[in-house]
């Protein structure tokens, strides 16, 4: 009996589509368009920074997609892959760039959940 690789792959894809419990990722933009609200910046179970986005029935954890944020005129913070928040001298950072970055968010906005879709990574369902 000879099974082709294409048939085996197709069967695997179809089989995985019907397996319950596999998390389906959503985009932050799509969730906000559906009326989901954004909570405050918090750490997820993995230690990663992000927001809980929910509509009362379903909740998602949306990961932070920002490397750094402004705090005030003198300070900024950087987010490490391990979930740490490090202070950075803003004057040095802006000097290296040639001026302030108008697209960089402020930490107070991130903490309050006032985020732009570009600041948010993938969203996974919470159980």
N, C-alpha and C positions, 0 to 999 in steps of 0.2 A: 504494500500500500504506500503510495507516494503522495504526500501533502505538499503543496507548493507553499513557498514562503509568503507569497501575497495572501493566500487564503488564511494562513495561520495568523498573520498580522491583522487582517480584517476581523477575524473571529475574536482576537484579543481586544481590539478597539470596541467592538460591539459588546463584549462581555463586561469590560470595565465601565461602560456607560450605564449598566444596570446594577452595579455594585453600590449598595447604600452606604452612606457614611463618608464617601469621598468628598472632601471640601471643595466647593466651587468658588473660586476667587471672583471678586467683583471689582469694578473700578469705582473710585471715589466719586467721580463725576456722575456716573450712572446712579449711584446710591443717592446723592443729593438731589438729582432730578426727580427721584421717586419719593422725595419728602423725608428722607432720613436726616436726623440731626446729629451734629458732631459734638462729642463731649470734650472734656479738658484733656490736655496732654498728660499721658500716664505711661507707665511701663507695662508691657504685656508679660505673660507668663515666661517668655524667653528672656526677658530683661531688655528687650528692644523698646524704643520709644514709639508712641503712636497714639491714636485716638479710638475710642469706642464710638461707633456710628450705629445708631439704631432708630427704629420706628415704633417701638413698643412691643412688637411681636418678635422681630428678628434683630440680632446685633452682629456687627462685624468689628474686627480689630484692623484698623488701617495703619500701616507702618509709616513712620516718619521718613521722608525722602529729601532731607535737607542735611547738608554737611555742617553748616554753621548758621548762626543767627546773630543779629545785633541785639545788644542789651540796652546800651545808652550811647552817648557821644564818645565815651572813652573805652568801653568794654564790649566784647562779643564772646560768644561761646561756640565751641566746636563739639560735635557729637561723634564719638568713636564707634567703631563696629561692635564693641563689647557693651555699649550702652552708657558709657561714661560721658559726662558733660565737662569739658575743659574750658577754662577762661583763656581768652586771647586778647592781646592789646589791639584795639581797633585802629589806632593811628598807624601802627606798623602794617597791618593788613591792608588798610585803605591806601597807604603809601605805595605798597607793592603793586596795587591795581591801578594806581593813578587817580584814585578818588573813590567815593562810596559807591557800592553796588545798589542801584535802585530796585533790583529784583530780590534782594536778600530780605527775608522776613525778620521781624522783631520777635524776640523770645516771648514777650508778653502776649502777642497775638497767637503764637503757637500754643502757649499754655492755656489760653482761653478758648481754643478751638476755632479761632478765626483764621482759616487757612485757605490757600488757593489750591486748586487741583494739582498744580506742579509741585507743591510741598508734600504731597501725600503719595505713598507707594501703593502696593497692592493691599487689598482688603480680604481678609479670611473670616469665615463665619465663626462666631463664638458658640460654644455648646452650652 
